[in-house]
Amino acid sequence: MVQKSKQPHTGATALTAPPPDVLSDVLLSLGVRTRIFCRATLGTPWVLQMPEGRSAQFHLIEGGPAFLLRPGREPLALGAGDLTVVARGVPHQLSSTPEARARAVRIPISVSSRCHILQKRGGEPLTEMLCGGFGFTTPDAQLVDPMLPELLHVKAGASAEVTQLMRQLWQEIEQSRLGAAFVSTRLTDALFVQSIRLAIERGVGANESWLQGLQDPRIALTLGLLHAKSATAWTVAKLASAAGMSRARFAARFAELLGMPPLSYLTRLRIARAAEELRSGSRSLRQIAERAGYESPSAFNNVFRRIIGSTPGAYRRASRQN
């Protein structure tokens, strides 16, 4: 009879820190802002034109058919319950047919939180949808572009959480109750995060994007370390050791998945966090430089100017004037 070894009883419960929430950290550092542009009810034929811009745009199909049209790509058929997120400001159209056979109506994108009502008479079947955007407060597109793939497509029924959020969001917009704008914004925030979660978990649309890094356990571990301790004097050798990989293999794998070397990613992460502090904090430039991992304000100034395009002081003044 094999006796079980007894573990010593210390009288204390072991506590472990939760792993860094890399996705939340990135979204917070970029200052995500979501809003709904319009609710549309359209009779065939119809075409909606989405203008080119720096923000991601999403389309929630409540009922009826639709096709997503992008230059140089095959039409993407959409149905009731589908959600699409088109990132990086890619110009695109939504249409009742695989070819744009009607005069395009430009989506009324407004800086206000108001949701416009767009209706077009026509034939059956009717298509109902919500259109909105996911923007970022950082003015530097280079900090945003590597974060998302060009397209996320969540099919109806692919996620119970996404389906529930879509239903709640549609009800808030449709009923127009007190506080609907506030509630719908929070639901849209959650919808954005759930979409990204689904893409990460299922590898949907993650080619050539930042999401690939979270799908590789060792690179995800590295991202967690960088986000948890961005001010640390990391080297490629230290990061490779933490990931349990050779220096050369680690550097190649990181660049393959993230589109940039590990220390370049670290630099952008530091500057993104510093930019957030400059926008909303009251610390001095020296304090922000030290918190970002730079030994001197002059070194911080040079890197910030190279990445953002202006000095930290000028960036702070401009952000507070807006």
C-alpha positions as a printed NumPy array, in Angstrom:
array([[  0.   ,   0.   ,   0.   ],
       [  1.435,   3.274,  -1.064],
       [  1.216,   5.965,   1.558],
       [  0.458,   9.498,   0.471],
       [  3.054,  12.007,   1.496],
       [  1.762,  14.607,   3.864],
       [  2.248,  18.251,   3.049],
       [  3.366,  20.409,   5.96 ],
       [  0.58 ,  22.577,   7.322],
       [  1.732,  26.139,   7.689],
       [ -1.585,  27.587,   8.771],
       [ -1.501,  30.074,   5.879],
       [ -3.068,  30.14 ,   2.467],
       [ -0.672,  30.703,  -0.437],
       [ -1.575,  33.691,  -2.559],
       [ -0.396,  34.163,  -6.114],
       [ -0.634,  37.35 ,  -8.117],
       [ -2.931,  37.167, -11.131],
       [ -1.205,  37.241, -14.519],
       [ -0.926,  40.687, -16.119],
       [ -4.003,  41.611, -18.135],
       [ -2.116,  42.601, -21.275],
       [ -5.205,  43.324, -23.353],
       [ -6.742,  45.666, -20.764],
       [ -3.402,  47.38 , -20.271],
       [ -3.025,  48.092, -23.968],
       [ -6.58 ,  49.344, -24.381],
       [ -6.249,  51.609, -21.345],
       [ -2.909,  53.007, -22.505],
       [ -4.411,  53.836, -25.892],
       [ -7.478,  55.474, -24.38 ],
       [-10.236,  53.583, -26.225],
       [-13.355,  55.595, -27.047],
       [-16.43 ,  53.983, -28.517],
       [-19.543,  55.577, -29.99 ],
       [-22.517,  54.7  , -32.154],
       [-23.005,  56.674, -35.363],
       [-26.374,  55.531, -36.551],
       [-29.183,  53.034, -36.544],
       [-30.176,  52.144, -40.099],
       [-33.281,  50.537, -41.586],
       [-32.75 ,  50.   , -45.311],
       [-34.856,  48.649, -48.162],
       [-33.074,  47.195, -51.188],
       [-31.162,  48.348, -53.106],
       [-28.846,  50.329, -50.825],
       [-25.159,  51.15 , -50.342],
       [-23.55 ,  52.782, -47.315],
       [-20.164,  54.452, -47.677],
       [-17.801,  54.444, -44.688],
       [-15.191,  57.181, -45.018],
       [-11.523,  56.513, -44.476],
       [-10.344,  57.423, -41.009],
       [ -8.019,  56.567, -38.134],
       [-10.594,  54.787, -35.992],
       [-11.934,  51.268, -36.202],
       [-15.568,  50.955, -37.27 ],
       [-18.078,  48.285, -36.385],
       [-21.339,  47.101, -37.93 ],
       [-23.92 ,  45.076, -36.028],
       [-26.492,  43.39 , -38.272],
       [-29.811,  43.077, -36.435],
       [-31.784,  41.677, -39.353],
       [-31.64 ,  41.093, -43.086],
       [-28.695,  40.535, -45.436],
       [-25.68 ,  42.752, -46.072],
       [-22.319,  42.576, -47.825],
       [-19.085,  44.175, -46.689],
       [-17.121,  45.535, -49.651],
       [-13.421,  46.466, -49.425],
       [-11.052,  47.476, -52.233],
       [ -9.212,  44.474, -53.617],
       [-11.067,  41.949, -51.431],
       [-13.893,  39.5  , -52.035],
       [-17.327,  40.62 , -50.746],
       [-18.073,  39.338, -47.247],
       [-21.654,  38.115, -46.75 ],
       [-23.234,  39.182, -43.459],
       [-26.456,  38.039, -41.824],
       [-28.615,  38.711, -38.786],
       [-26.575,  38.521, -35.591],
       [-23.221,  39.113, -37.309],
       [-20.715,  41.664, -36.041],
       [-17.822,  43.078, -38.055],
       [-15.028,  45.362, -36.892],
       [-12.98 ,  47.03 , -39.624],
       [ -9.766,  48.383, -38.129],
       [ -7.13 ,  50.893, -39.143],
       [ -9.559,  53.229, -40.882],
       [ -9.846,  51.01 , -43.961],
       [-12.368,  52.545, -46.41 ],
       [-15.266,  50.203, -47.096],
       [-18.902,  49.955, -48.099],
       [-21.917,  48.006, -46.938],
       [-24.338,  46.945, -49.636],
       [-27.522,  44.954, -50.173],
       [-25.757,  43.027, -52.966],
       [-22.203,  41.744, -53.606],
       [-21.768,  44.658, -56.015],
       [-22.552,  48.279, -55.192],
       [-25.606,  48.751, -57.435],
       [-27.106,  51.814, -55.798],
       [-26.037,  55.345, -55.049],
       [-23.907,  55.333, -51.916],
       [-25.148,  57.099, -48.801],
       [-22.379,  58.425, -46.602],
       [-22.673,  57.326, -42.976],
       [-23.309,  60.387, -40.752],
       [-20.281,  60.185, -38.475],
       [-20.629,  62.808, -35.762],
       [-18.336,  63.797, -32.921],
       [-21.335,  63.909, -30.62 ],
       [-22.749,  60.907, -28.776],
       [-26.03 ,  61.2  , -30.646],
       [-27.177,  58.176, -32.627],
       [-28.608,  59.218, -35.984],
       [-31.592,  57.424, -37.478],
       [-31.086,  56.461, -41.111],
       [-34.013,  55.092, -43.12 ],
       [-34.307,  54.289, -46.812],
       [-37.44 ,  53.066, -48.525],
       [-37.107,  50.246, -51.005],
       [-37.897,  46.647, -51.625],
       [-37.681,  43.566, -49.443],
       [-35.865,  42.263, -47.545],
       [-35.202,  45.075, -45.087],
       [-31.829,  45.265, -43.387],
       [-31.439,  46.723, -39.896],
       [-28.054,  47.544, -38.395],
       [-26.1  ,  49.66 , -35.959],
       [-22.892,  51.357, -37.081],
       [-20.292,  52.85 , -34.78 ],
       [-16.629,  53.321, -34.12 ],
       [-13.788,  52.445, -31.783],
       [-11.399,  55.369, -31.526],
       [ -8.209,  56.053, -29.583],
       [ -7.182,  59.192, -27.739],
       [ -3.532,  58.876, -28.726],
       [ -2.766,  60.969, -31.819],
       [ -0.022,  58.645, -32.975],
       [ -1.446,  56.102, -35.408],
       [  1.764,  54.076, -35.226],
       [  0.868,  53.083, -31.679],
       [ -2.518,  51.802, -32.845],
       [ -1.936,  50.186, -36.24 ],
       [ -0.091,  47.048, -35.028],
       [ -2.764,  46.293, -32.436],
       [ -5.574,  44.868, -34.549],
       [ -6.074,  42.922, -37.764],
       [ -7.794,  44.642, -40.663],
       [-11.041,  42.754, -40.078],
       [-12.762,  40.951, -37.217],
       [-15.883,  39.005, -38.181],
       [-17.934,  37.45 , -35.396],
       [-20.661,  35.252, -36.863],
       [-24.089,  34.944, -35.279],
       [-24.053,  32.383, -32.484],
       [-20.258,  32.215, -32.304],
       [-20.269,  33.697, -28.819],
       [-23.085,  33.777, -26.279],
       [-21.489,  36.833, -24.636],
       [-21.342,  38.785, -27.897],
       [-24.913,  37.79 , -28.75 ],
       [-26.166,  38.984, -25.363],
       [-24.323,  42.302, -25.618],
       [-25.666,  42.875, -29.127],
       [-29.214,  42.242, -27.948],
       [-28.833,  44.615, -25.   ],
       [-27.235,  47.286, -27.164],
       [-29.999,  47.107, -29.738],
       [-32.651,  47.397, -27.018],
       [-31.002,  50.475, -25.503],
       [-30.864,  52.226, -28.866],
       [-34.389,  51.186, -29.82 ],
       [-36.088,  52.149, -26.542],
       [-34.224,  55.457, -26.024],
       [-34.711,  55.397, -22.255],
       [-33.077,  57.846, -19.857],
       [-29.342,  57.242, -19.765],
       [-29.412,  55.234, -23.006],
       [-26.372,  57.035, -24.441],
       [-24.3  ,  56.241, -21.347],
       [-25.395,  52.599, -21.162],
       [-24.941,  52.007, -24.903],
       [-21.401,  53.391, -24.741],
       [-20.477,  50.965, -21.955],
       [-22.085,  48.079, -23.836],
       [-20.126,  49.055, -26.947],
       [-16.907,  49.074, -24.925],
       [-17.687,  45.555, -23.718],
       [-18.63 ,  44.445, -27.24 ],
       [-15.267,  45.606, -28.544],
       [-13.355,  43.684, -25.875],
       [-15.459,  40.539, -26.327],
       [-14.797,  40.629, -30.067],
       [-11.062,  40.805, -29.508],
       [-11.264,  38.019, -26.926],
       [-13.026,  35.803, -29.418],
       [-10.449,  36.569, -32.091],
       [ -7.627,  35.685, -29.696],
       [ -9.232,  32.482, -28.423],
       [-10.125,  31.158, -31.86 ],
       [ -7.356,  32.67 , -33.954],
       [ -9.889,  34.551, -36.062],
       [ -8.47 ,  37.297, -38.243],
       [ -5.24 ,  37.486, -36.288],
       [ -2.804,  37.167, -39.187],
       [ -0.187,  39.885, -39.245],
       [ -1.525,  41.521, -36.096],
       [ -0.687,  42.128, -32.469],
       [ -3.238,  39.47 , -31.475],
       [ -0.896,  36.748, -32.681],
       [  1.45 ,  37.517, -29.808],
       [ -1.217,  36.587, -27.264],
       [ -1.763,  33.232, -28.978],
       [  1.857,  32.128, -28.466],
       [  2.32 ,  31.171, -24.775],
       [  5.96 ,  32.225, -24.582],
       [  5.48 ,  35.519, -26.374],
       [  2.338,  36.176, -24.326],
       [  4.443,  35.638, -21.197],
       [  6.936,  38.177, -22.505],
       [  4.196,  40.692, -23.242],
       [  2.938,  40.219, -19.705],
       [  6.397,  40.976, -18.314],
       [  6.818,  44.052, -20.496],
       [  3.433,  45.431, -19.509],
       [  3.86 ,  44.605, -15.812],
       [  7.394,  46.046, -15.587],
       [  7.815,  48.412, -18.519],
       [ 10.317,  50.613, -16.663],
       [ 12.723,  47.696, -16.124],
       [ 16.005,  47.825, -18.032],
       [ 15.097,  44.865, -20.211],
       [ 17.477,  43.372, -22.737],
       [ 16.666,  40.849, -25.437],
       [ 18.782,  38.283, -23.558],
       [ 16.792,  38.771, -20.32 ],
       [ 13.47 ,  38.506, -22.104],
       [ 14.578,  35.413, -24.018],
       [ 15.67 ,  33.757, -20.764],
       [ 12.31 ,  34.521, -19.147],
       [ 10.539,  33.001, -22.159],
       [ 12.758,  29.895, -22.067],
       [ 14.076,  30.471, -25.587],
       [ 17.397,  31.172, -27.203],
       [ 18.118,  34.839, -27.841],
       [ 18.046,  34.471, -31.626],
       [ 14.898,  32.334, -31.686],
       [ 13.08 ,  34.632, -29.288],
       [ 13.96 ,  37.801, -31.216],
       [ 12.885,  36.245, -34.52 ],
       [  9.625,  34.864, -33.12 ],
       [  8.694,  38.131, -31.404],
       [  9.321,  40.161, -34.556],
       [  7.395,  37.627, -36.641],
       [  4.284,  37.892, -34.479],
       [  4.393,  41.536, -33.398],
       [  5.868,  43.083, -36.517],
       [  8.697,  44.766, -34.599],
       [ 11.687,  43.813, -32.391],
       [ 11.005,  43.339, -28.653],
       [ 12.84 ,  46.474, -27.55 ],
       [ 11.026,  48.551, -30.165],
       [  7.758,  47.271, -28.723],
       [  8.969,  48.187, -25.242],
       [  9.812,  51.697, -26.396],
       [  6.338,  52.201, -27.88 ],
       [  4.735,  50.821, -24.732],
       [  6.707,  53.225, -22.555],
       [  5.831,  56.191, -24.748],
       [  2.145,  55.218, -24.881],
       [  2.034,  55.154, -21.082],
       [  3.946,  58.411, -20.817],
       [  1.543,  60.033, -23.281],
       [ -1.392,  58.943, -21.103],
       [  0.251,  60.53 , -18.061],
       [  0.895,  63.725, -19.996],
       [ -2.746,  63.86 , -21.063],
       [ -4.318,  63.257, -17.678],
       [ -1.687,  63.43 , -14.926],
       [  0.042,  66.177, -12.985],
       [  3.53 ,  64.706, -12.558],
       [  6.552,  66.642, -13.756],
       [  8.326,  65.69 , -16.975],
       [ 11.248,  64.347, -14.92 ],
       [  8.929,  62.123, -12.884],
       [  7.192,  60.839, -16.012],
       [ 10.55 ,  60.128, -17.638],
       [ 11.7  ,  58.116, -14.624],
       [  8.426,  56.176, -14.429],
       [  8.774,  55.366, -18.128],
       [ 12.246,  53.911, -17.565],
       [ 14.478,  56.75 , -18.773],
       [ 17.4  ,  57.985, -16.7  ],
       [ 17.176,  61.576, -17.886],
       [ 14.477,  63.936, -19.222],
       [ 16.621,  64.623, -22.289],
       [ 16.724,  60.933, -23.261],
       [ 12.961,  60.693, -22.713],
       [ 12.422,  63.869, -24.73 ],
       [ 14.377,  62.522, -27.703],
       [ 12.53 ,  59.189, -27.812],
       [  9.116,  60.79 , -27.27 ],
       [  9.71 ,  63.267, -30.079],
       [ 10.85 ,  60.493, -32.434],
       [  7.731,  58.385, -31.763],
       [  5.011,  61.024, -31.289],
       [  6.369,  63.858, -33.404],
       [  6.46 ,  66.546, -30.704],
       [  8.167,  67.172, -27.381],
       [  6.495,  65.968, -24.172],
       [  5.847,  69.548, -23.088],
       [  4.234,  70.511, -26.391],
       [  2.167,  67.322, -26.359],
       [  0.874,  68.068, -22.846],
       [ -0.098,  71.628, -23.771],
       [ -1.859,  70.554, -26.958],
       [ -3.785,  67.733, -25.254],
       [ -5.091,  70.076, -22.564],
       [ -6.255,  72.637, -25.078],
       [ -8.48 ,  70.082, -26.832]])
